[in-house]
Amino acid sequence: MTTLQITGVRTEPGPNTRHDHISYVRIDTATTLRPRQAVVDNIRNPFGDRYYTQVKGRRANVVVVSCLVCSSRDYLRTDADSTTENNLLSLPRV
């Protein structure tokens, strides 16, 4: 198991197109992107990789949840904390 920092995201419209879902993430400074489903599979696997974001020294773990707006069950988000700066959708788009 490795702990990896997500530094950017690519989004696509959600199933009902009213909001965006993350489709790919950039790990550290890599130029290749990792698909959402690979991240989901790792997080759900007890021996899989773990992911986090970090902005201005504030770290947040990435988790898989069901989307509250649509029927998607593989929605990536960060654990809630006192800032939105380290949220996945606040990261640079890639």
N, C-alpha and C positions, 0 to 999 in steps of 0.2 A: 504494500500500500504506500502510495506517494501522496503528498499534499501539494497541490498545484494552485498557483495564483491565476485567476481569470483577470485579464487586463483590458478586454474589449469584447463587444458582442455584435452579432448581426441579427436583425429581427425580420420577421415576416408577419403578415396579417394572421390573426387568430382564426379559428374555424368560422366565426361569424363576422369577421373583418372589422369589428368595432374597436379592437385593440390589438397591439402587437405581442407576439411571443418571441422568445429567443430561439433562433434556429441554429446558430453556431456561436462558439466562444473562441477567443484567442487566449492561449495559455502563455503566460509570461511575455516574452518578446518574440515568440515564434511567428513565422510568416504563414504557417498552415493553420487552418481552423479546425476545431473539433466539433462534430455535430452534436446537437442537443441530446439525441438518444444515447450516444456514447457516454456523455456525462451522467445522464439519468441511470444508465446501466451500472456505471461505476459506483455511484452513490448508493444504489440499492443493494449492491454486492457487499457483504460484510468485509471482504478482503480487497475491494476495489479502491481506486484512487479517491481522494477527498479534494474538495475545491473551496477556495475562499477568494474574497476581494479585499483589497487594502487601499485606502485613500487617506492621505494626510495622517498616517499612523493608526487609523481606525480600521480594524479587521472585522469581517463578517463572514461566517460560514455559509456556503451555498447548500440549499436543501431542495428536495423535490416535493411539490405539493399539487393538489388539484386546483385548477384555476377557479376563482370565485365568480368570474364573469361568464365563462363559457364551459363547455363540457370536457375540456382537456384535462387529463389526469397527470400529464408529464410536464408540469409547469415549473421552471427553475426560478428560484428567488433566494434572497439572502435572509438569514435570521434577522428579525427586527431588532433594532437598537435605536439609539437617540439621534441618529443622523440618516439622511437619505443619500449622502455623497458616496457611500460605499455600496449602494444598491446596484444590481446588475444593469438595470435600464439607465442608470446615471453614468455608466462607463462609456468610453469612446466607441463609436460605431466603426466597424471594420468591414 
